[in-house]
Amino acid sequence: MSQDIRIKKGLDLNLVGVAEQAFQKEVSSSTFGFYLDDFHALIPKLLLKEGAEVKAGEPLFYDKNTPEIQFASPVSGELVAIERGDRRKILSIRILADKDQQYLKHQKLPINNASRQEVLEYFLTTGLWPFIKQRPFDLIADPKQIPKAIFVSGLNTGPLNPDLDFVLKGSEEKLQAALSALNKLTPGSVHVTVASKKNSVFSALEDIVLHEINQLHPAGLAGTQIAHIDPINKGEVVWVVGAQDLVIIGELLLTGQFNAARIVAVTGSRVKNPKYIKTKIGAELGPIFEAIGIQEGDNRFIAGDVLSGSKVKPDEHLRYYATQLTVILEGNDYEFFGWNKPVFDKVSPTRALTFSWLNKKKAYDLNTNTNGEHRAFVVTGSYEEVFPLDIYPMQLLKACMVKDLDEMEQLGLYEVVPEDFALTEFICISKQSHQAIIREGLDVLKQELG
């Protein structure tokens, strides 16, 4: 099979507010937060109590179902708050950071001479394991399973997504260390997909299979790349690691320090000066937005992009996996007869009274208005035009809604995660929540079949 990929189905969503390739002055954060819903299906068990002192990289909690998976603190300081919900469920953890950071010192790992078991144990004991996600089911990887391959997406194609070549420039040594270690964990290959083999930071790295793909969204999603390189069959497992997470992994391998550094793109039409900012996992969002500048008004704050990100409040903290913050206008105003007049300022894959197809490079200032209400599914064939996987999206969604396990398996639920359906949800004239339907279907399949 060719190492290069070209997809023809998809949709680029060009929005106002792309981040300038420059860094905003780094801002400080007095507190850092963990949100436990970042780790789907996790049942946490705390290792420390309120008031305890913690070092950066020291374990805070572990998963009750898989005790060997530990979650490390991004900073040193005092554990000042543990927020609980119903039945004392842990919702979040907050740490008051020290002015002078103290790191838990780990032994460096000689990657070239390490066995698979040594690499596995190192990732588990140092807090690196949560950066490895598993497919099927889109959960933190099960260390007892052996993946047939590991995938890293070296490009972003989503709306206003950060430029990975800019973000990762100068981190080649850390990337190489992380990729060499990951290569020990699979009998297969570590697949890295980029937009250009010549210009990517991954071009000169070893222990990987490099693929080139055209930049039509959703080409940057790992699900698209897996489907075209090494599709998942029933009983098989692949692992996925984020490109920025490789830097954290590589630095710990080389130095023995858990440095939870993040470069975040602050984007969107409501951002005065969209730029990149250097911070850490769990940092306060307020100082970041204040430094970048946000226009006044009824704004929607999103951790991630507008298609698959999650709504956040500006007084919260940076989510564990977030590398992008987006701010757009809320869509609380509705247009009179908006469905029955020509539309020039919105994106649509159809040509019914819309004209975005005339200028595909135009940047749009969109809000959160769904431009319609929830209704029954209407079969139009439009989902297939933006869905590059060899799957029937409409049929799979319906199978998930009625919890038909056999149909869910046969229609390819093992191959997808919620973000793979972000585009079909965006263009859905029935205003159905596709990603939530797929998430529920995956949970049902995991619960019933394991």
N, C-alpha and C positions, 0 to 999 in steps of 0.2 A: 504494500500500500504506500502511496506517495506520502512524503512527510509534509507536503504543503496542502493547505485546505482552502477551498473557496466556497463560500455559501452565497446563495442567490436570494434566499428568503430572509427577510428582516425589515427593520425600520429604524432609521437614524432620527433621533429626536433632538434637534438643534435648539437650544435655549439660550436666552440672554443670561450673562453672568458667569462666563467661563473664567477660571482662575488664571491670572497672569503668572507667568513662570518666574516668580520672584518670591522671596520669603519676607513675611511680615516679621517685625521684631518679636522675638520669643517672649511670651507672657508667663508670669508665674501663677501657680495655683496653690492655695493654702490647704485645700482638702482634695482627696481623690476618692472616687466612688466605684463600687462594683455593683452591677445590676444582674441578679441571678437569672432573669429571663433571657439574658444573652445566650445562655447555655440550655438549649431546649431539652426537656425531659430529664434535667439534672435534679437529683435529690441531694442537697448539700449537707455536710456534717462539719460544723465549725471546729477548728483546732485551737482557737483563741477566744477569750472573752473581752467584753468592753473594758477599756482601760489598759489593755495589754500593749506593750511596745513590740514593734515588728520591724524587721529589716527588709529592704528591697530584695525580692527574690525568695523571701521566707514564706512557706505554705500558710495560707489562711484557712482553707477548707478543702475537703475532698468529696468525691462522689460516693454516696452510700452504696450504689449498685456496683461501682468499680473503684474500690478504695485506693488502688494504686495511682489513680489519676488525681494529682494535686494541683491546686490553683495558687499561684504565687502572688504576693503583694507587688504592685508596680513601684511602690516607694517605701521608704522607711518613715516611721512615725508612730502615732498613737491611734489605736482602733477606738474611735470615739462614738460610733453609733452602729447599731444593728437594727434595721427596720424589719418588722415582721408583719405579716398579714393574717388571714384566716388560718386557724389551726396552727398558729405560730410559724407559718411558712416564712422562710427568710426571703425578703424582697430585695434588700440592698445592704451593702456594707460601706461605711465611710471611714476614711483614715485622715487624720490631721498630720500633714507632712512635716518632717524635720527640715530646718533650714539647710543643714549639712547632711546630705544623704549618706546612709550607711548601707552597704551591700552585704548580703550573705555570700560568703566566698565559696564557690564550688571548684572542684578540681577540673582542670582543662581535660578535654577528651582527645587523645591521639586518634584522629578519625581513620587514618590509613591502616592502622593496625587493629582497630576495634572490630569486634564481632557484632553480629546483628543483635544479640542479647544485651551486650554492653551498651550499644546505642539506644536500644529500647529502654533499658533501665535508667539511663542518663536523662532521656527525655521525660520520663515519668517522675523522677525524683527532683528535677530542677524546675518543674512547672512549665515546661515547654509543650507538653502533650496537648493541652487545649487548643493549640494552633492547628492541629491536624483534624480535619473534618472527614467524615466517612460518607460514602454513597454505596448502597441506597440509604434512605431515611434522613440524610442531612443532619447527622448528629456528630458529637465528638467521637473520634475513632475508637473502636474497641481494640485495645492492645493485644487481646488474645487471638485476633484474626490476622491473617497475612494478606495484604492487598496484592492484587495482580499487577497494579501499576499505581504510580503517584503522579498527580497533575498539578501544575502551577501555571496560572495564566499570567503571561508577561505583558499583557496589554489590557486597557480598559476601553470599552466602546459605549458605555452607558451615558446618559445625559450628564454633561458637565463633570464626568469622572476625572480624577487626577491623572496626569501624564506620568506613567510609571518610569519611563526612561529618565525623565527629569528628577523624579523622586529618588530613584535608586542609584543615580550617578555617583560614583565614588565609593560604592559599597560592594564592589566586585569581590573582594576577599571574603567578606562575611557571607555573601551569596554563595560563593563556591564551597565554603565550609558547610553551610546548611544543606546544600544540594548533595554533597558527597556523603553526608550523614544519612540523609533521606534515602539515598541510593542503597544503603546497607539494609534498609527496612523492607525492601520488596525484591522478590526474585525477578520481577519484570523491570520496566524502565521508569525513569523519572522524565515525564513529558513536559516540556516547556513550550508554550505557544506565544509567538511574538508577531508584531506587524511587519517587521523587516529584520531579516537575519543579519544584514550588514550593519545596521545602525543600533541594534539593541544592546543593552548592557549584558545580556545573556550570551551574546554571540561567541565570545572567547572562552566561555566556561565549559568545564568537563563534567563527565558523569551524568549527562543528560541527553535526551533526544530532542532536538530543536525543530519546531514546526513553524511555518509561516502561514498566516491567515489574513484574508482581506478584512477591512475594518467596518463592515456593515454590522450594526448591532442586531442580534446578540452574540457576535463572534467572540467577544471578550469574556463571555461566561464559560466557566469550566464545563457546564453541562453540554454546551454546544461542541466544545473541543473533545470531550470524552466520546460523544456520539459519533464523531467523525474519525477518531483515532483508534479507540479500543472500547467499543460499546459494552455496557454492563448486561450480563445475562443473570438469570436467577441463580442464586448461590455464590455469585462473585462479588467482590468488594474492591473498590478503588478509594484512594485517599486523595484529599485536596488540601493544598496549603496556599495561603495568600502570599503574594509577592513581598509585601512589607514585613510579614511575619518571618520571612526568611532572614531578614536583617537581624531581628531579635535573636533568632535561633543561632545564627552564625556568630554573633558577638559573644553569646554565652559560651559557645564551644571554644572560641579562641581566647577569651579572657577569664571565663569563670564567673562573670557578672551578669545578672538578669537585668538588662536595661530595657524597660518597656517604652522605648521611644517611638513616637508616631509623627509622621509628616501628614498633616491633614489639609486637604483642599477645601477652603471656605468659599462656596459658590452660590449662585442664584441671583435673580433679578433684584432682590431687596438688599443685596450686599453692596455697600458703597465702593469698596476696594477689594474685589475678589482676588485672593492671593493664597499662598501656601503658608502654613505656620507649623513650627516645630513644637511639639508638646509631648505628653505621655499618656498612656492608656489611663482612663479614669479622671482626667483633668477636668476642672470646672469649665463649663461652656461660657458662662457669663463674661469672664475676662477675655476670652477669645473673640466673642462677638463684639465686645466693646473696643478691642484693639483694631479689628477689621472695619467696623462701622456698619450699622444696620439702619435702613430707612425706617422711619416711624410709620405705624399703621398696623392693621390686623394681619400679622405675618404667621406663616406656618414654618416651624423649625423642624428639620428632618435630619436624622443621622443616616447618611447614605445618600442615594440619589432619589429622584422623584418617582421612579418606577418601583423600586423594591426596598426603599429605606423605611425607617420607622419614625413616627412622630415623637418629638421630644420637647421639653420645655427649656427655655434659655437659662434657667437656674439649676439645671441638672448637670450631669457629668458625661464625659466622652465615653461612648459605648466601647465594649471590649474589641470588637472587630472593625469599628468604624474608621475609615480613612478619608471620609468626605462629610462635610456639613453643608446642607442646602437650605436656603431661606427664600421662599416665594410668598406671594400674596394669597391669603385665604380666599376661597371662592364662594362667599356668602351672598353675592348679588346674582340674581337670575334675570335673564334677558326675556323680554316679552316677545313671543313668537320667534325665539332664537333658533328653533328647529326649522323655520320656514322662510329663511332669508339668506342671501349670499353671505359667506363667512370668509374673511380675509386674514384674520389674526389668530387662527387656530390651526392645529395640525390634524389631518385626517388621511387615512390610507385610501379613502374613496374620493370620487369626483362629484358627489352629490351636493351641489351648492357650496363646495369648498374648493380652495385654490392653492393649497400648500404644495400640491404636486407641480405647480408651474415654476417654483423657485425652491429647490430642495436645500439650498445653502442658507436660506433666510433663517435668522435666529428669532425665536418667538418668546414673548413674555406671557407665560401661561400661569394660571392659578389652580387651585385645588377643585374647582367646580367640575363635577362629573358630567355636566351638560345633559342630564337626563336622570330618570329614576329607575330603581331596581325593578326588573320585570323578568318574565320567563325567558329562557334561552330561545334565540331566534337563529335558525340555521341559515347562514349567509355564505359560508366558505371563506370568510375573511381571515379567520384564525390561521388557516394553513398558509396564507400568503406571508405571514411574519414569523412562522414557526419552523425553523430549519431542521428539526429532528424528525426522524422517520417514525412518527407517532401521529395518531388521530387525536388532536387536542380536545375537540368537542366531546367525543365519545369517552375519553378518559375522564374528563371533568364530570360527566354524568354518572359514570361508574363510581367515582369517588363520592358523589352526592348520595347515592343509594346504597353505598357500602357493599357493592358487589365484589367480593374478594377475587373471584376467578377472573372477572372482566378486568379488574384493576391490574392483576398480574399479566394477563394476556395483552393488554393494551400498552404495557410498558411503564408502569408506575415506578418500577425499580430504577429506571434510567433518569428520572427527573427529580428536581427539587422546586420549591415554590418560585424562586426567582426566574426559572425557565419559562414561567407563565406570566411574567410581568408585562410583556408586550401584548399578549392576547387579552389581558385584563384591561390594558390601556385603550385598546381599540374596540372593546366589547360594547355593542349597542344595547345589550341587555343589562349592563352595569353590574355584572356578577363579580364577586370577589374571588377570582381564580386562584390567587396564591393561598388564600385561606382554605379554599376547598382542597387543594393539593396537600397542604400541610395536614389537614384533618385526615385525608386519605392515607398519607404516609404513617400517621400515628396509629390508625386502625389496622393497617397492614402489619406494622411492627408488633402491635399488641397481640394480634391473632396468630401470626405466623412466625414471629421472631426473626 
